[in-house]
Amino acid sequence: MGLNKNKIVGYTALVMAIIGSALILIGVLKYPDYAIGFSIAGIGFYTIAWAFNALRGRI
C-alpha cells in the first residue's frame, strides 16, 4: 500500500474532522455547561481539516 503525501494529508483531514465532531458531540451531550468551549475547539479542528483538504492537491 503506497501512501503518497496527498493521501496522508487526506487521511489526516478525515481524522481531524472526526475528532472535531466528537468534541462537539461530547460538549453537547455529556458536558452541557462547557458546550461552548468544546464547540469552539471542534470548529477549530474543522477549519484545520478544511485547510488540509484545500492543500491536498498542491503539496
HELIX and SHEET records of a PDB file:
HELIX    1   1 LYS A    5  LEU A   29  1                                  25    
HELIX    2   2 PRO A   32  TYR A   34  5                                   3    
HELIX    3   3 ALA A   35  LEU A   55  1                                  21    
END                                                                             
